[in-house]
């Protein structure tokens, strides 16, 4: 029996890659994003490429509980149940010292990356406890493991908060039949990753070298992530692409690494 899956923030980047690979593996998928026109365009494209009965979608801002309820209802109406909910939606902001960031930008990233994750998990738990089963995946990112870096205060703080959310929700949901899991895609080349860099700066040149060692493209990472999400049947599970062991091996072989993940990116 194919699983039904909601992926928030899935009109582009990692979310879209996950949605497409779930469909390739026979799952039913509800896509979502803040833009209604983007969601409709993606649904139409996916219906053409895959089984139309396995695809639906709804525009949703994850900071709005009413829109999250509609997203759940859309998926449940189309598929009967929602077996897996992946909270992928998130944003980044400029890599600057905290005091140089506009207050509204700081609050926006907190509202979406942490507040939105809380509300998204809340909605999924409401629906899944009513149906008696389900699996919620929350997306890790830079800062989740306690790593810190200059210019990453706001983003890292939200992802560290998500790490706590995963652990605490696992305890809250212990006797509900709902599994709480962590998804860690590693460093993936998307607009979210590179959008806050000045591509003409010395900082970018240094960062680019590291990324060419550790990073990967969406089409490399998401098939593996999707396959392992579908295999998982345990609360507290963590599916991680870039493990410490893999990172060590890549640094060890860095002198032989000829990859240029940004060759097709203008100005990079």
Buried (B, 14 or more C-beta within 10 A) or exposed (E): EBBBBBBBBBBBBBBBBBBBBBBEBEBBBBBBBBEEEBBBEBBEEBBEEBEEEBBBBBBBBBBBBEBBBBBBBBBBEBBEBBBBBBBBBBBBBBBBEEEEBEEEBBEBBBBBBBBBBBBBBEBBBEBBBEBEEBBBBBBBBBBBBEEEEEBBBBBBBBBBBBBEBBEEBBEEBEEBEBBBBBBBBBBBBBEBBBEBBEBEEEBBEEBBEEBBBBBBEBEBBBBBBBBBBBEBEEBBBEBBBBEEEEBEEBEEEEEEEEEEBBEEEEEB
